Amino acid sequence: MSEESVKNVVLVHGGFVDGSGWQGVYDLLTAEGYSVKVVQNPTVSLEDDVAVTKRAIADCEGPVVLVGHSYGGAVVTEAGTDEKVAALVYIAGFVPDSGESVNTLIADPPPGAPVPPILPPQDGFLFLDREKFAASFAADVPPGQAAFMADSQVPWGVGALQGAVTRPAWRDLPSWYLITTEDRMIPPAAQQAMSARAGSSVTEVAASHSVYVSQPQAVASLIKEAAQRG
């Protein structure tokens, strides 16, 4: 790691999961000398998740590469305006513009796109159908691990889904995007459109939505690229 590269990385998970899925990425980055913090967002509201993420950023000494997976992309888009953030990395993530939310971004899916098996809300929270979780969210994760992910789902608040971004950080910062070509949660075509709009440096990998679990090396490599150029 060069003296000029950013040494701090903050990892932000998405909906239905917690931060533990980042362990493989964390292990790879810390082994190379990066200081890595894993955010544990409650995913009840975008506002709360941004506040939790900003606390993690504040705890870093020096510039930060801010990384978001899935819904975490919306979180880092809003939290990334923090003055410590030097670069953004989206891992199969949502990239809202001003006034947009995850809800608005998924409102008009590409023709023929897979429909995520999201169950009707219960008390204001969403879950994925456990029987369909592996196929939609984690198709390339070992079956036992995918089953654990399905059975340990974190409730995703409808309020978080509807939370609108005010000032998108990607308009002012360099960004990188990892497109997952086998994704059945966020269609690859939607990922391509969002990353192009943001002007992100794009890498594609044949992986499911859970690429950060199944292929941590690909994810860590893109984060290192952002750290060295951010």
C-alpha positions as MATLAB code, in Angstrom:
seq = 'MSEESVKNVVLVHGGFVDGSGWQGVYDLLTAEGYSVKVVQNPTVSLEDDVAVTKRAIADCEGPVVLVGHSYGGAVVTEAGTDEKVAALVYIAGFVPDSGESVNTLIADPPPGAPVPPILPPQDGFLFLDREKFAASFAADVPPGQAAFMADSQVPWGVGALQGAVTRPAWRDLPSWYLITTEDRMIPPAAQQAMSARAGSSVTEVAASHSVYVSQPQAVASLIKEAAQRG';
ca = [
       0.000    0.000    0.000;
       1.568    3.293   -1.103;
       1.853    6.347    1.100;
      -0.570    8.202   -1.203;
      -3.364    5.629   -1.045;
      -6.375    5.935    1.234;
      -5.926    3.601    4.197;
      -9.435    3.624    5.705;
     -12.360    1.615    4.355;
     -15.942    1.691    5.664;
     -18.209   -1.161    4.548;
     -22.003   -0.670    4.489;
     -24.373   -3.635    4.109;
     -27.748   -3.642    2.398;
     -31.249   -4.812    3.242;
     -32.154   -8.244    4.682;
     -28.582   -8.853    5.955;
     -26.126   -7.473    8.503;
     -22.470   -6.559    8.345;
     -21.128  -10.051    9.030;
     -21.243  -10.933    5.333;
     -18.300   -8.607    4.797;
     -15.888  -10.832    6.736;
     -14.127  -12.231    3.676;
     -13.587   -8.734    2.261;
     -12.519   -7.465    5.693;
      -9.955  -10.246    6.067;
      -8.402   -9.548    2.668;
      -8.167   -5.795    3.205;
      -6.863   -5.874    6.770;
      -4.213   -8.403    5.713;
      -2.874   -5.725    3.380;
      -2.775   -3.037    6.033;
      -6.088   -1.266    5.516;
      -8.075   -0.062    8.503;
     -11.591   -1.400    7.942;
     -14.815   -0.611    9.777;
     -18.014   -2.582    9.211;
     -21.209   -0.621    9.766;
     -24.175   -2.342   11.428;
     -27.143   -0.390   10.121;
     -30.571   -0.966   11.678;
     -32.147   -0.532    8.196;
     -35.234    1.075    9.682;
     -34.837    4.433    7.947;
     -32.333    5.924    5.525;
     -31.783    8.852    7.871;
     -30.788    6.571   10.763;
     -28.527    4.452    8.569;
     -26.750    7.540    7.256;
     -26.207    8.719   10.834;
     -24.774    5.336   11.880;
     -22.499    5.307    8.831;
     -21.276    8.829    9.505;
     -20.332    7.814   13.037;
     -18.144    5.072   11.568;
     -16.558    7.584    9.192;
     -15.909    9.983   12.068;
     -14.061    7.228   13.905;
     -11.513    6.947   11.079;
      -8.239    8.839   11.083;
      -7.862   10.357    7.646;
      -9.601    9.911    4.281;
     -12.081    7.084    3.716;
     -13.208    4.848    0.885;
     -16.940    4.334    1.487;
     -18.385    1.069    0.166;
     -22.052    0.134   -0.144;
     -23.754   -3.099   -1.197;
     -27.326   -3.095   -2.543;
     -29.453   -0.719   -0.389;
     -26.144    0.283    1.195;
     -25.504    2.117   -2.065;
     -28.266    4.556   -1.158;
     -26.740    4.971    2.307;
     -23.261    5.771    0.987;
     -24.708    8.099   -1.650;
     -26.138   10.252    1.145;
     -23.421    9.712    3.774;
     -20.624   10.192    1.251;
     -20.909   13.967    1.397;
     -18.907   13.752    4.638;
     -15.666   15.654    4.127;
     -13.549   12.606    5.021;
     -14.882   10.508    2.145;
     -12.451   10.388   -0.792;
     -14.140    7.795   -3.012;
     -17.291    5.713   -3.301;
     -17.532    2.033   -4.230;
     -20.850    0.434   -5.178;
     -21.094   -3.343   -4.974;
     -24.236   -4.259   -6.942;
     -25.633   -1.178   -5.247;
     -28.375    1.345   -5.775;
     -27.141    4.775   -6.898;
     -29.962    7.260   -6.334;
     -29.938   10.832   -7.576;
     -31.399   13.763   -5.652;
     -34.991   13.029   -4.637;
     -34.742    9.345   -5.547;
     -35.071    6.344   -3.230;
     -34.644    2.614   -3.643;
     -38.409    2.518   -4.012;
     -38.364    4.849   -7.026;
     -35.401    3.034   -8.584;
     -37.182   -0.349   -8.515;
     -40.553    1.018   -9.639;
     -39.947    0.402  -13.354;
     -37.838   -2.763  -13.789;
     -36.417   -3.689  -17.217;
     -38.684   -5.988  -19.273;
     -38.242   -9.632  -18.308;
     -36.201   -8.837  -15.200;
     -36.472  -11.302  -12.290;
     -38.818  -10.173   -9.531;
     -37.224  -10.381   -6.060;
     -39.350  -12.565   -3.746;
     -40.131   -9.775   -1.279;
     -43.055  -10.694    0.976;
     -45.827   -8.209    1.840;
     -44.738   -5.877    4.659;
     -45.374   -6.941    8.246;
     -45.586   -4.097   10.770;
     -43.680   -1.875    8.345;
     -40.854   -4.340    7.644;
     -39.936   -6.473    4.642;
     -38.487   -9.978    4.354;
     -37.539  -12.201    1.445;
     -39.323  -15.517    1.017;
     -36.954  -17.918    2.797;
     -37.632  -20.703    0.319;
     -36.567  -18.461   -2.575;
     -33.799  -16.547   -0.784;
     -30.876  -18.613   -2.078;
     -31.941  -18.531   -5.731;
     -32.602  -14.794   -5.748;
     -30.032  -13.365   -3.332;
     -27.212  -15.879   -2.941;
     -27.180  -18.353   -5.820;
     -23.391  -18.764   -5.793;
     -23.020  -19.004   -2.010;
     -22.582  -22.513   -0.512;
     -26.061  -23.929    0.247;
     -25.572  -24.123    4.004;
     -24.367  -20.548    4.193;
     -27.215  -19.330    1.956;
     -29.709  -21.125    4.215;
     -28.195  -19.402    7.238;
     -28.485  -16.029    5.509;
     -32.139  -16.750    4.746;
     -32.915  -17.777    8.332;
     -31.013  -14.860    9.891;
     -32.609  -12.123    7.797;
     -32.670   -8.613    9.215;
     -36.052   -6.886    8.825;
     -35.792   -4.146    6.188;
     -37.918   -1.138    7.051;
     -40.304    0.217    4.443;
     -39.124    3.631    5.624;
     -35.568    2.788    4.547;
     -36.823    1.654    1.158;
     -38.656    4.961    0.749;
     -35.893    7.212    2.076;
     -34.933    9.794   -0.551;
     -31.408   11.053   -1.148;
     -30.946   14.801   -0.786;
     -27.457   15.449   -2.148;
     -25.846   12.543   -4.022;
     -22.158   12.272   -3.166;
     -21.302   10.705   -6.527;
     -21.798   14.097   -8.170;
     -18.699   15.357   -6.352;
     -16.592   12.235   -5.785;
     -14.994    9.552   -7.975;
     -16.872    6.268   -7.844;
     -16.345    2.625   -8.738;
     -19.055    0.060   -9.450;
     -19.015   -3.744   -9.438;
     -21.763   -5.076  -11.722;
     -22.946   -8.612  -10.952;
     -24.033  -10.162  -14.229;
     -25.959  -13.052  -12.627;
     -27.877  -10.820  -10.211;
     -31.544  -11.691   -9.598;
     -32.207   -8.881   -7.122;
     -31.012   -5.788   -9.006;
     -31.079   -6.454  -12.774;
     -27.663   -6.052  -14.429;
     -29.229   -3.620  -16.908;
     -30.318   -1.398  -14.015;
     -26.833   -1.612  -12.509;
     -25.346   -0.583  -15.846;
     -27.688    2.394  -16.137;
     -27.040    3.641  -12.599;
     -23.271    3.271  -12.833;
     -23.214    5.028  -16.214;
     -25.244    7.942  -14.866;
     -22.822    8.313  -11.971;
     -19.792    8.133  -14.270;
     -18.402    5.235  -12.246;
     -15.399    3.142  -13.198;
     -17.102   -0.198  -13.878;
     -15.973   -3.780  -13.401;
     -18.205   -6.752  -14.213;
     -18.116  -10.148  -12.533;
     -20.230  -13.260  -13.080;
     -21.778  -13.452   -9.622;
     -25.019  -13.318   -7.684;
     -26.227  -10.381   -5.624;
     -24.130  -11.780   -2.748;
     -20.837  -11.248   -4.565;
     -19.317   -9.723   -1.424;
     -19.796  -13.132    0.230;
     -19.110  -15.454   -2.709;
     -16.256  -13.568   -4.367;
     -14.613  -11.344   -1.728;
     -11.400  -11.135   -3.768;
     -13.159   -9.370   -6.639;
     -14.756   -6.942   -4.205;
     -11.527   -6.276   -2.301;
      -9.659   -5.692   -5.566;
     -12.078   -2.970   -6.646;
     -11.925   -1.320   -3.223;
      -8.127   -1.300   -3.405;
      -8.304    0.286   -6.833;
     -10.487    3.054   -5.435;
      -8.158    3.494   -2.447;
      -5.141    3.875   -4.699;
      -6.819    6.308   -7.070;
      -9.423    7.974   -4.844;
];
